[in-house]
């Protein structure tokens, strides 16, 4: 069986990756799984300078999911290059760095540095607050996505993947903004904006009141978004949002995803990504599928 896929110019041994912010830089999971088996590792969000993140509490469980407001806490790209990248290079898996910033200029300067590193691609996190636009996320409009993506494209020769927020009216518009600006792929979806309240204290549980909802609760929304994007752009899509097993992953691929990413599932069961790979292979054997690419965008709509 052929399980390899080419996602945005990145040759992956299988379509399963681990989502940014749920896997650190790999160290936390190496004692639980063989990192060599993953199609790719998408790193924790990395910024130009170190970020302290939001005030706690920063995470809480919800029905069929979780809320987080970590605030992209990370040690910065210089530390990543010196410490985390050498660790990741030990393994036979692709390395995609999730890049975040507060201004277009920050994204550009960060990606100039990432372009010099021995990595396989960059995932542009456009759910970051644009401090020059009243802290609205970059990724909420066609023009916003197109602007930052086009500026980054000028300085980045490596595969460029744009991660889209679902907190928009029409996600196909922002997907087209990424494509028109020269992105090589789309990653969808990032978290849905949510809130949980402690009814005894009558206060939000999270330190900054709201956070990003992830986990199985958002999967139907994510599958719908992937299907819409795959039918509106020509560049490949990575699907994520509530994938807990092989069946979930295959559903995304049938909808149009070339690759998939495990997020909240890593917290529930550290070996979720490896089990997902194994279950995809079992599905292929069961249905006599010789090439996994036959599954991609095979949906027959009503």
Secondary structure, DSSP 4 states (H G I P E B T S, - for coil): -B--EEETTEEESSSEEE-TTSSTTSGGGTTTS-GGGSSEEEPSPB-SS-B--PPSP-EEEETTEEEE-----B--HHHIIIIIHHHHTTSSSEEEEEE--SSHHHHHHHHHHHTTSS-SEEEEETTSEEGGGTTEEGGGSHHHHHHHHHHHHTT--SEEEEEPPS-SS-HHHHHHHHHHTT-SEEEE--PEEEE-EETTTTEESSTTSEEEEESGGGHHHHHHHHHHHHTT-SSEEEEESS--SHHHHHHHHHHT-SEEEE-THHHH-TTHHHHHHHHHHHHHHHTT-SBGGGTTT-----
